[in-house]
Amino acid sequence: PPCLQNVYTHWLLSFWLLRTLFNYRNALVRYDLLANRFLTSRLAARGVGVKRYLRGEAAAQSALRASALLSWLLTRAGSRTSLSALRADGPRILEVVLGCERAVRFDTEETARELERMGLLVIASGGDLRLVPREEIPTRLRAHWQRLLELPDARG
C-alpha cells in the first residue's frame, strides 16, 4: 500500500540522515584525535627532548639561512660584495631567494661567518667577501660534513 511505502521512505531517509550525521561526527572526532596526537607529540617533550627538539629546529633554521645566503652570493658571483652590503641587503635576501612575501631580517654577518667556517666563503680583513669557485663547493661541503660526522673520506 502507498501509505506503508511512504512511511518506509521516510524511515529510510531518516536512517540515512542519522547515519550521515554520525559518520560526519566520527570523522570530526578522528580529525581532532589526529590533531591532538600531533600537538601532544610536539609539546609533550620535556627535559632532554625539548633541548634536542630546539637544537634541531635552530640547526634547520641556520642551514636555511646559510643556504639562502649562499644562493644569493652565487647569483652575484661576478660582483664585489662586503659585510656592510650584506647588512644593507640582508632583509631582501630571503625575500628574493625564497620568494617570501615580505622582507625577513636575519643576521647576515653571522651567517656569512658560518659559510666561512664551512670553507665556502673567505672574509677579507676589510670585510670584502670572496666566494670559493663554484666547482669546489660540493667538495668543500662534503669535507665539512665528514668533519662534523667524523667520517673517513669515502672516496678513497
C-alpha positions as CSV (number, residue, x, y, z in Angstrom):
1,P,0.0,0.0,0.0
2,P,1.1,3.6,-0.7
3,C,0.7,4.6,2.9
4,L,3.3,2.0,4.1
5,Q,5.7,2.9,1.2
6,N,5.6,6.5,2.3
7,V,6.4,5.5,5.9
8,Y,9.2,3.2,4.7
9,T,10.7,6.0,2.5
10,H,10.6,8.4,5.5
11,W,12.2,5.8,7.7
12,L,15.0,5.2,5.1
13,L,15.6,8.9,4.7
14,S,15.7,9.4,8.5
15,F,18.1,6.5,8.8
16,W,20.3,7.8,6.0
17,L,20.4,11.3,7.6
18,L,21.3,9.9,11.1
19,R,24.0,7.6,9.6
20,T,25.5,10.6,7.6
21,L,25.5,12.8,10.8
22,F,27.2,10.1,12.8
23,N,29.8,9.5,10.1
24,Y,30.4,13.2,9.9
25,R,30.8,13.4,13.7
26,N,33.1,10.4,13.7
27,A,35.3,12.0,11.0
28,L,35.5,15.2,13.2
29,V,36.4,13.1,16.2
30,R,39.1,11.3,14.3
31,Y,40.5,14.6,13.0
32,D,40.6,16.1,16.5
33,L,42.3,12.9,17.8
34,L,44.9,13.2,15.0
35,A,45.5,16.9,15.6
36,N,45.7,16.4,19.4
37,R,48.1,13.5,19.0
38,F,50.3,15.6,16.7
39,L,50.3,18.6,19.1
40,T,50.8,16.3,22.1
41,S,53.8,14.7,20.5
42,R,55.3,18.1,19.8
43,L,54.6,19.7,23.1
44,A,54.9,16.7,25.5
45,A,58.7,16.6,25.2
46,R,60.4,17.5,28.4
47,G,64.0,17.9,29.6
48,V,66.4,16.5,27.1
49,G,63.6,16.0,24.5
50,V,62.9,19.8,24.5
51,K,66.6,20.6,24.2
52,R,67.0,18.1,21.3
53,Y,64.0,19.4,19.5
54,L,65.0,23.1,19.9
55,R,68.6,22.3,18.9
56,G,67.3,20.6,15.7
57,E,65.0,23.5,14.9
58,A,67.8,26.0,15.4
59,A,70.1,23.9,13.2
60,A,67.4,23.7,10.5
61,Q,66.9,27.5,10.5
62,S,70.7,28.1,10.5
63,A,71.0,25.8,7.5
64,L,68.2,27.5,5.7
65,R,69.8,30.9,6.2
66,A,73.2,29.7,5.1
67,S,71.7,28.1,2.0
68,A,69.8,31.2,1.1
69,L,72.8,33.4,1.6
70,L,75.0,31.0,-0.5
71,S,72.4,31.0,-3.3
72,W,72.2,34.8,-3.2
73,L,76.0,35.1,-3.3
74,L,76.1,32.7,-6.2
75,T,73.8,34.9,-8.2
76,R,76.1,37.8,-7.6
77,A,79.3,35.8,-8.3
78,G,80.9,38.4,-10.6
79,S,80.2,41.5,-8.4
80,R,82.0,42.6,-5.2
81,T,80.2,42.1,-2.0
82,S,81.1,43.1,1.5
83,L,79.7,42.5,5.0
84,S,78.3,46.1,5.0
85,A,76.5,45.3,1.7
86,L,75.1,42.2,3.3
87,R,73.8,44.1,6.3
88,A,72.1,46.5,3.9
89,D,70.7,43.8,1.6
90,G,70.0,41.3,4.3
91,P,66.2,41.8,4.7
92,R,65.7,41.3,0.9
93,I,67.9,38.2,0.6
94,L,65.3,35.8,1.9
95,E,62.6,37.7,0.0
96,V,64.4,37.3,-3.3
97,V,65.9,33.8,-2.9
98,L,63.0,32.0,-1.2
99,G,60.2,34.1,-2.7
100,C,58.9,35.4,0.7
101,E,56.1,37.9,0.6
102,R,57.9,40.3,2.8
103,A,61.5,41.1,3.7
104,V,62.8,39.0,6.6
105,R,65.6,40.2,8.8
106,F,68.3,37.8,9.8
107,D,71.9,38.1,11.0
108,T,73.7,38.1,7.6
109,E,77.1,38.7,9.2
110,E,76.8,35.6,11.5
111,T,75.5,33.6,8.5
112,A,78.5,34.7,6.4
113,R,80.8,33.6,9.2
114,E,79.1,30.2,9.2
115,L,79.8,29.9,5.5
116,E,83.4,30.9,6.2
117,R,83.6,28.1,8.8
118,M,82.3,25.7,6.2
119,G,85.1,26.8,3.8
120,L,82.7,28.2,1.2
121,L,83.4,31.9,1.7
122,V,86.5,34.0,2.5
123,I,86.0,37.2,4.5
124,A,88.9,39.6,4.0
125,S,90.2,41.9,6.7
126,G,88.3,44.8,5.2
127,G,85.0,42.9,5.2
128,D,85.1,42.0,1.5
129,L,83.6,38.7,0.6
130,R,85.0,36.2,-1.8
131,L,83.1,33.1,-2.7
132,V,85.1,29.9,-3.5
133,P,84.9,28.7,-7.1
134,R,81.5,27.1,-7.8
135,E,83.2,23.8,-8.8
136,E,84.7,23.5,-5.3
137,I,81.5,24.0,-3.3
138,P,80.3,20.3,-3.4
139,T,83.8,19.1,-2.4
140,R,84.1,21.6,0.5
141,L,80.6,20.8,1.7
142,R,81.3,17.1,1.7
143,A,84.5,17.7,3.7
144,H,82.6,19.9,6.2
145,W,80.0,17.1,6.7
146,Q,82.7,14.5,7.1
147,R,84.4,16.6,9.8
148,L,81.1,17.1,11.6
149,L,80.2,13.5,11.5
150,E,83.7,12.3,12.0
151,L,83.6,10.1,8.9
152,P,86.6,9.0,6.9
153,D,86.8,10.2,3.3
154,A,84.7,7.6,1.4
155,R,86.1,8.4,-2.0
156,G,89.5,6.9,-1.0
